[in-house]
Amino acid sequence: MLRLETERLVMRPPQASDAPIIQTVLSNFEISKFLSRVDHPLPEGKAAGWIARNSSTSVAADVTFALFDKTGNFCGVSSFDLDAGTDEPELGYYLDVPYWGMGLMSEATNAALTWLFNNSDVTTVRSGAFGFNPASLAVQYKFGFKDVKTEQRPCLARNGNFPLTVTSLAREDFMPWQRKRYA
């Protein structure tokens, strides 16, 4: 099974046994309000269905990682989604609220992008974030993502369309990140 380890995280494809915690985390409006495709409230069983569709793939550009701290607590998700008709995966991610502000998403994104570029011929990764989520854009900018355009995108949890900054990262612009350590 695919497994990445960072200093503070274990990253692996989600498993059926992860469905209850993912369901709980995504049912929190403080998380779903930043995501495009997540309803609020999240319908019962939606996480299990999502895991069944995203738990295993042989395509590096279409892989999902469930994130766990070193004690085994679920932290969030980082994924590459390869939509039909494109060869540019879209990076998406979220963290459970107790893990915000700790640099964990930067750590996970660094590991995921490094893995993707080392295990595929992908030349460009897309991503983006709603204007009301500057922390998500800050993560992307750390790695060299550049703004491409602003478009309206639905946010199901907020029941509307909102401006989303679309970003792009070319392989040659990828800047691996090193976590700062403070004494």
Backbone as JSON, one array per atom type, in Angstrom:
{
  "sequence": "MLRLETERLVMRPPQASDAPIIQTVLSNFEISKFLSRVDHPLPEGKAAGWIARNSSTSVAADVTFALFDKTGNFCGVSSFDLDAGTDEPELGYYLDVPYWGMGLMSEATNAALTWLFNNSDVTTVRSGAFGFNPASLAVQYKFGFKDVKTEQRPCLARNGNFPLTVTSLAREDFMPWQRKRYA",
  "N": [[0.84, -1.18, 0.0], [0.47, 2.24, -0.76], [2.31, 4.63, 0.99], [3.3, 7.47, 2.67], [5.64, 9.13, 4.72], [6.19, 11.83, 6.86], [7.91, 14.19, 8.93], [6.0, 14.62, 10.94], [3.68, 13.37, 10.11], [1.69, 10.63, 8.81], [0.84, 9.44, 5.71], [-1.59, 8.01, 3.73], [-3.65, 6.06, 1.45], [-7.18, 6.55, 1.9], [-9.18, 4.39, 3.94], [-11.94, 2.09, 4.3], [-12.49, 1.93, 7.03], [-11.91, 4.46, 7.88], [-14.07, 6.03, 7.35], [-16.08, 6.89, 9.35], [-14.72, 8.92, 10.9], [-13.91, 10.73, 8.92], [-16.42, 11.44, 7.94], [-17.42, 12.76, 10.22], [-15.57, 14.91, 10.48], [-15.9, 16.29, 8.02], [-18.5, 17.07, 8.36], [-18.42, 19.27, 9.9], [-19.09, 22.6, 9.75], [-17.14, 24.59, 9.83], [-15.08, 23.54, 8.38], [-16.22, 22.51, 5.96], [-17.17, 24.85, 4.79], [-15.12, 25.95, 3.37], [-14.69, 24.35, 1.2], [-15.38, 23.25, -2.11], [-17.0, 21.1, -3.09], [-18.45, 19.89, -0.99], [-21.26, 19.13, 0.8], [-23.29, 20.75, 3.32], [-25.51, 20.19, 5.87], [-23.43, 17.25, 5.82], [-24.54, 14.55, 3.98], [-25.52, 11.46, 5.47], [-23.36, 8.69, 5.2], [-22.01, 9.64, 3.01], [-19.21, 10.05, 3.18], [-18.26, 7.42, 3.23], [-18.97, 6.53, 0.66], [-17.41, 8.27, -0.85], [-14.84, 7.43, -0.1], [-14.85, 4.82, -1.14], [-14.75, 5.42, -3.85], [-12.3, 6.72, -4.05], [-10.14, 5.43, -2.83], [-8.17, 3.79, -3.91], [-5.88, 3.74, -6.57], [-4.07, 3.37, -9.61], [-2.89, 5.41, -10.82], [-0.74, 8.03, -10.53], [-1.39, 10.73, -10.67], [-3.92, 10.89, -9.74], [-4.61, 10.47, -6.96], [-5.41, 9.91, -3.52], [-4.65, 10.97, -0.27], [-5.08, 10.13, 3.06], [-4.52, 11.85, 6.03], [-2.62, 11.39, 8.94], [-1.63, 11.96, 12.31], [1.4, 11.15, 14.1], [0.54, 9.6, 16.2], [-1.62, 8.34, 15.26], [-4.02, 9.73, 14.94], [-6.59, 11.05, 12.92], [-6.05, 13.68, 10.67], [-6.65, 15.06, 8.3], [-7.04, 15.5, 4.73], [-5.26, 15.13, 1.67], [-5.17, 15.49, -1.78], [-4.87, 14.5, -5.24], [-6.71, 15.19, -8.01], [-7.75, 13.94, -10.96], [-9.48, 15.11, -13.39], [-11.76, 14.05, -15.95], [-10.63, 14.25, -19.28], [-8.43, 15.92, -18.92], [-4.92, 16.41, -18.34], [-3.8, 17.53, -16.22], [-3.56, 17.32, -12.89], [-5.66, 18.27, -10.12], [-4.86, 19.74, -7.13], [-6.14, 19.24, -3.96], [-7.2, 19.85, -0.57], [-7.72, 19.5, 3.0], [-7.81, 20.27, 6.5], [-8.57, 19.07, 9.77], [-10.02, 21.13, 12.26], [-8.57, 21.25, 14.86], [-5.95, 21.03, 14.01], [-5.16, 23.21, 12.59], [-2.97, 25.9, 11.69], [-0.51, 24.85, 12.38], [1.35, 24.19, 10.51], [1.05, 21.76, 9.31], [-0.37, 21.24, 6.91], [1.28, 22.37, 5.01], [3.47, 20.69, 5.31], [2.34, 18.23, 4.52], [1.57, 18.86, 1.88], [4.02, 19.39, 0.7], [5.2, 16.82, 0.82], [3.35, 15.38, -0.75], [3.45, 16.69, -3.29], [6.19, 16.37, -3.91], [6.29, 13.57, -4.05], [4.47, 13.14, -6.19], [5.76, 14.46, -8.39], [8.07, 12.93, -8.51], [7.1, 10.44, -9.23], [5.63, 10.43, -11.53], [4.83, 11.68, -14.84], [3.74, 14.15, -14.79], [3.45, 17.54, -15.56], [2.31, 19.9, -14.78], [0.39, 21.15, -12.08], [-2.8, 21.94, -10.92], [-4.61, 24.12, -8.7], [-6.33, 25.91, -6.13], [-8.3, 28.39, -4.34], [-11.0, 29.67, -2.42], [-11.75, 33.17, -2.13], [-12.24, 33.82, 0.5], [-10.57, 32.24, 1.92], [-7.7, 32.71, 2.66], [-5.57, 31.4, 3.91], [-5.31, 28.93, 2.7], [-4.49, 29.62, 0.11], [-2.01, 30.7, 0.82], [-0.56, 28.42, 1.53], [-0.3, 27.22, -1.0], [1.22, 29.17, -2.4], [3.69, 28.95, -1.11], [4.94, 26.87, -2.38], [5.35, 27.61, -4.96], [3.14, 27.93, -6.6], [1.21, 29.81, -8.91], [-1.03, 32.52, -9.5], [-3.66, 32.11, -11.81], [-6.22, 32.75, -12.77], [-9.37, 34.23, -11.81], [-12.38, 32.76, -10.93], [-15.91, 32.03, -10.79], [-17.09, 29.72, -8.51], [-18.99, 26.96, -7.29], [-19.86, 26.69, -3.83], [-20.92, 24.28, -2.0], [-21.59, 23.97, 0.71], [-22.04, 26.57, 1.53], [-24.03, 27.25, -0.1], [-23.95, 28.66, -2.62], [-22.36, 30.55, -5.31], [-19.0, 31.56, -5.49], [-16.1, 33.78, -5.67], [-13.18, 32.23, -6.78], [-9.77, 31.8, -6.6], [-7.82, 30.55, -9.06], [-5.0, 28.53, -9.27], [-1.72, 27.56, -10.46], [0.93, 25.24, -10.8], [3.97, 24.73, -12.25], [6.12, 22.02, -12.95], [8.87, 22.74, -13.04], [8.87, 25.0, -11.5], [8.42, 24.24, -8.92], [8.98, 24.54, -5.52], [10.44, 22.96, -3.07], [9.63, 22.62, 0.4], [10.84, 23.42, 3.62], [10.3, 22.71, 6.95], [10.26, 25.17, 9.45], [12.15, 25.28, 12.37], [11.89, 26.1, 15.71], [13.74, 27.21, 18.47]],
  "CA": [[0.0, 0.0, 0.0], [1.15, 3.51, -0.82], [2.42, 5.25, 2.31], [4.32, 8.49, 2.79], [5.83, 9.59, 6.09], [6.92, 13.07, 7.06], [8.34, 14.29, 10.32], [4.87, 14.58, 11.87], [2.49, 12.78, 9.49], [1.64, 9.41, 8.0], [-0.1, 9.69, 4.62], [-1.92, 6.78, 3.02], [-5.0, 6.12, 0.9], [-8.22, 6.33, 2.9], [-9.74, 3.04, 4.02], [-13.34, 2.06, 4.74], [-12.54, 2.17, 8.48], [-11.75, 5.9, 8.11], [-15.31, 6.73, 6.99], [-16.74, 7.62, 10.44], [-14.01, 10.15, 11.29], [-14.0, 11.66, 7.79], [-17.8, 11.93, 7.97], [-17.52, 13.72, 11.32], [-14.78, 16.1, 10.18], [-16.52, 17.04, 6.93], [-19.79, 17.58, 8.82], [-18.15, 20.51, 10.59], [-19.2, 23.73, 8.83], [-15.87, 25.33, 9.83], [-14.25, 22.93, 7.33], [-16.94, 22.41, 4.69], [-17.39, 26.17, 4.21], [-13.98, 26.29, 2.52], [-14.58, 23.34, 0.15], [-16.35, 23.43, -3.18], [-17.89, 19.96, -3.37], [-18.91, 19.23, 0.23], [-22.53, 19.63, 1.32], [-23.47, 20.89, 4.76], [-24.83, 19.06, 6.53], [-22.98, 16.17, 4.95], [-25.47, 13.42, 4.07], [-25.0, 10.23, 6.09], [-22.81, 7.72, 4.26], [-21.3, 10.31, 1.91], [-17.77, 9.8, 3.31], [-18.0, 6.02, 2.84], [-19.04, 6.49, -0.8], [-16.24, 8.98, -1.36], [-13.69, 6.55, 0.12], [-14.94, 3.72, -2.11], [-14.34, 5.93, -5.16], [-10.99, 7.38, -4.03], [-9.17, 4.8, -1.95], [-7.03, 3.15, -4.59], [-5.69, 4.02, -7.98], [-2.71, 3.1, -10.09], [-2.48, 6.63, -11.51], [-0.18, 8.94, -9.54], [-2.03, 12.04, -10.76], [-5.3, 10.77, -9.27], [-4.44, 9.73, -5.71], [-5.87, 10.58, -2.3], [-3.96, 10.62, 0.97], [-5.62, 10.47, 4.37], [-3.4, 12.32, 6.85], [-2.69, 11.01, 10.35], [-0.45, 12.32, 13.07], [2.21, 9.97, 14.44], [-0.16, 8.77, 17.17], [-2.74, 7.69, 14.58], [-5.22, 10.56, 14.86], [-6.88, 11.6, 11.61], [-5.84, 15.13, 10.6], [-7.25, 15.65, 7.11], [-6.86, 14.83, 3.43], [-4.59, 15.81, 0.56], [-5.44, 14.64, -2.94], [-4.76, 14.93, -6.62], [-7.91, 14.76, -8.72], [-7.56, 14.03, -12.41], [-10.78, 15.15, -14.04], [-11.8, 13.51, -17.31], [-10.27, 15.17, -20.33], [-7.29, 16.77, -18.61], [-3.74, 15.71, -17.83], [-3.32, 18.33, -15.1], [-4.32, 17.03, -11.67], [-5.98, 19.37, -9.23], [-4.52, 19.5, -5.72], [-7.12, 19.68, -2.98], [-6.82, 19.44, 0.78], [-8.35, 20.12, 4.17], [-7.37, 19.8, 7.82], [-9.51, 19.22, 10.87], [-9.78, 22.38, 12.97], [-7.51, 21.25, 15.87], [-4.62, 20.98, 13.39], [-4.9, 24.46, 11.87], [-1.93, 26.8, 12.18], [0.66, 24.1, 12.86], [2.23, 23.88, 9.39], [0.86, 20.38, 8.86], [-0.76, 21.16, 5.5], [2.49, 22.61, 4.22], [4.25, 19.46, 5.38], [1.66, 17.23, 3.69], [1.62, 19.29, 0.49], [5.39, 19.17, 0.26], [5.38, 15.38, 0.6], [2.51, 14.94, -1.86], [4.0, 17.21, -4.54], [7.46, 15.69, -4.16], [5.94, 12.22, -4.48], [3.87, 13.21, -7.52], [6.76, 14.79, -9.41], [9.03, 11.83, -8.59], [6.46, 9.2, -9.63], [4.76, 10.64, -12.69], [5.34, 12.63, -15.83], [2.94, 15.36, -14.66], [4.26, 18.76, -15.7], [1.6, 21.02, -14.18], [-0.65, 20.85, -11.1], [-3.72, 23.04, -10.66], [-5.23, 24.17, -7.39], [-7.06, 27.15, -5.98], [-8.97, 28.59, -3.06], [-11.94, 30.77, -2.37], [-11.19, 34.41, -1.62], [-12.39, 33.88, 1.95], [-9.67, 31.24, 2.49], [-6.33, 33.09, 2.33], [-4.58, 30.44, 4.45], [-5.12, 27.89, 1.7], [-3.64, 30.19, -0.93], [-0.66, 30.86, 1.37], [0.1, 27.12, 1.4], [0.05, 27.03, -2.41], [2.29, 30.09, -2.78], [4.96, 28.47, -0.56], [5.53, 25.88, -3.28], [5.55, 28.18, -6.28], [1.9, 28.1, -7.36], [0.97, 31.17, -9.38], [-2.42, 32.82, -9.86], [-3.96, 31.98, -13.23], [-7.44, 33.51, -13.03], [-10.41, 34.14, -10.79], [-13.63, 32.3, -11.52], [-16.96, 31.72, -9.85], [-17.21, 28.28, -8.3], [-19.96, 26.69, -6.22], [-19.5, 26.18, -2.51], [-22.17, 23.63, -1.63], [-21.9, 24.22, 2.13], [-22.52, 27.95, 1.66], [-25.18, 27.34, -0.99], [-23.8, 29.75, -3.57], [-21.14, 30.65, -6.1], [-18.09, 32.55, -4.92], [-14.84, 33.91, -6.4], [-12.12, 31.28, -6.46], [-8.51, 32.05, -7.29], [-7.25, 29.34, -9.65], [-3.54, 28.6, -9.3], [-1.05, 26.52, -11.23], [2.34, 25.01, -10.48], [4.75, 23.98, -13.22], [7.14, 21.18, -12.32], [10.14, 23.45, -12.89], [8.72, 26.07, -10.51], [8.18, 23.65, -7.61], [9.96, 24.9, -4.5], [10.23, 22.14, -1.86], [9.52, 23.4, 1.64], [11.43, 22.88, 4.82], [9.65, 23.24, 8.16], [11.12, 25.96, 10.34], [12.21, 24.81, 13.74], [12.18, 27.19, 16.64], [14.34, 26.73, 19.71]],
  "C": [[0.89, 1.24, 0.0], [1.15, 4.16, 0.57], [3.58, 6.24, 2.27], [4.42, 8.86, 4.26], [6.64, 10.87, 6.07], [7.35, 13.09, 8.52], [7.17, 14.08, 11.29], [3.64, 13.85, 11.35], [2.74, 11.43, 8.86], [0.53, 9.66, 6.99], [-0.32, 8.39, 3.86], [-3.3, 6.91, 2.41], [-6.04, 5.88, 1.99], [-8.77, 4.91, 2.8], [-11.17, 3.13, 4.55], [-13.45, 2.37, 6.23], [-12.36, 3.65, 8.83], [-13.05, 6.68, 7.91], [-15.95, 7.48, 8.16], [-16.03, 8.93, 10.81], [-14.05, 11.17, 10.16], [-15.39, 12.26, 7.73], [-17.96, 13.01, 9.04], [-16.79, 15.02, 10.99], [-15.46, 16.94, 9.09], [-17.92, 17.56, 7.29], [-19.65, 18.88, 9.59], [-18.16, 21.66, 9.58], [-17.91, 24.53, 8.75], [-14.89, 24.76, 8.8], [-14.97, 22.97, 5.99], [-17.15, 23.77, 4.03], [-16.25, 26.62, 3.3], [-13.84, 25.38, 1.3], [-15.7, 23.5, -0.87], [-17.41, 22.33, -3.21], [-18.46, 19.26, -2.15], [-20.18, 19.91, 0.74], [-22.44, 19.84, 2.83], [-24.95, 21.04, 5.04], [-24.49, 17.97, 5.52], [-23.93, 14.99, 5.09], [-24.8, 12.17, 4.64], [-24.53, 9.27, 4.99], [-22.02, 8.33, 3.12], [-19.79, 10.04, 1.98], [-17.44, 8.38, 2.88], [-18.03, 5.88, 1.32], [-17.83, 7.15, -1.43], [-14.99, 8.1, -1.22], [-13.7, 5.41, -0.9], [-14.49, 4.17, -3.5], [-12.89, 6.39, -5.2], [-9.9, 6.66, -3.26], [-8.0, 4.14, -2.66], [-7.05, 3.51, -6.07], [-4.27, 3.67, -8.36], [-2.15, 4.31, -10.82], [-2.01, 7.65, -10.48], [-0.9, 10.29, -9.52], [-3.47, 12.03, -10.26], [-5.31, 9.95, -7.97], [-4.89, 10.58, -4.52], [-5.08, 10.05, -1.11], [-4.79, 11.05, 2.17], [-4.41, 10.8, 5.24], [-3.64, 11.96, 8.31], [-1.45, 11.52, 11.06], [0.25, 11.03, 13.51], [1.58, 9.09, 15.52], [-1.4, 8.11, 16.57], [-4.02, 8.48, 14.5], [-5.38, 11.14, 13.46], [-6.77, 13.12, 11.65], [-6.56, 15.77, 9.43], [-6.97, 14.83, 5.88], [-6.07, 15.74, 2.5], [-4.77, 14.91, -0.65], [-5.1, 15.33, -4.24], [-5.94, 14.33, -7.36], [-7.71, 15.0, -10.2], [-8.93, 13.95, -13.07], [-10.68, 14.61, -15.47], [-11.43, 14.61, -18.31], [-9.12, 16.11, -20.03], [-6.13, 15.91, -18.13], [-3.1, 16.5, -16.7], [-4.14, 18.01, -13.86], [-4.57, 18.3, -10.88], [-5.68, 18.95, -7.8], [-5.63, 20.07, -4.86], [-6.73, 19.17, -1.61], [-7.72, 20.11, 1.82], [-7.74, 19.5, 5.42], [-8.51, 19.97, 8.81], [-9.06, 20.43, 11.71], [-8.67, 22.31, 14.03], [-6.09, 21.28, 15.3], [-4.28, 22.23, 12.6], [-3.75, 25.22, 12.52], [-0.66, 26.13, 12.67], [1.66, 23.78, 11.74], [2.05, 22.48, 8.84], [0.45, 20.29, 7.39], [0.41, 21.48, 4.6], [3.36, 21.36, 4.19], [3.65, 18.38, 4.48], [1.75, 17.58, 2.21], [3.01, 19.1, -0.08], [5.62, 17.69, -0.07], [4.59, 14.91, -0.62], [3.06, 15.42, -3.2], [5.33, 16.55, -4.9], [7.2, 14.29, -4.68], [5.4, 12.24, -5.91], [4.91, 13.47, -8.59], [7.82, 13.7, -9.56], [8.43, 10.55, -9.17], [5.51, 9.34, -10.81], [5.46, 11.56, -13.68], [4.51, 13.91, -15.84], [3.85, 16.57, -14.74], [3.62, 19.96, -15.02], [0.52, 20.5, -13.23], [-1.49, 22.1, -10.92], [-4.18, 22.99, -9.21], [-6.04, 25.46, -7.32], [-7.68, 27.23, -4.6], [-9.94, 29.76, -3.2], [-11.27, 32.0, -1.77], [-11.28, 34.52, -0.11], [-11.52, 32.83, 2.65], [-8.21, 31.57, 2.17], [-5.28, 32.13, 2.85], [-4.3, 29.34, 3.43], [-4.24, 28.4, 0.55], [-2.21, 30.34, -0.44], [0.11, 29.55, 1.28], [0.56, 26.94, -0.04], [1.23, 27.91, -2.82], [3.65, 29.64, -2.25], [5.7, 27.57, -1.53], [5.73, 26.37, -4.69], [4.31, 28.26, -7.15], [1.74, 29.57, -7.72], [-0.51, 31.33, -9.73], [-2.58, 32.73, -11.37], [-5.17, 32.85, -13.58], [-8.33, 33.43, -11.79], [-11.68, 33.74, -11.5], [-14.65, 32.08, -10.41], [-17.05, 30.21, -9.73], [-18.22, 28.04, -7.18], [-19.27, 26.25, -4.94], [-20.8, 25.6, -1.97], [-22.57, 23.93, -0.19], [-22.47, 25.62, 2.34], [-23.69, 28.24, 0.72], [-25.1, 28.54, -1.94], [-22.53, 29.63, -4.37], [-20.3, 31.79, -5.56], [-16.82, 32.64, -5.74], [-13.79, 32.93, -5.86], [-10.89, 31.66, -7.27], [-7.96, 30.72, -7.75], [-5.74, 29.53, -9.74], [-2.98, 27.43, -10.1], [0.42, 26.45, -10.81], [2.98, 24.17, -11.57], [5.84, 23.21, -12.48], [8.42, 21.96, -12.06], [10.08, 24.59, -11.88], [8.5, 25.55, -9.09], [9.33, 23.98, -6.67], [9.69, 24.05, -3.26], [10.38, 23.0, -0.61], [10.2, 22.67, 2.77], [10.78, 23.54, 6.03], [10.67, 23.98, 9.0], [11.03, 25.39, 11.74], [12.61, 25.97, 14.64], [12.7, 26.6, 17.93], [13.52, 27.09, 20.9]]
}
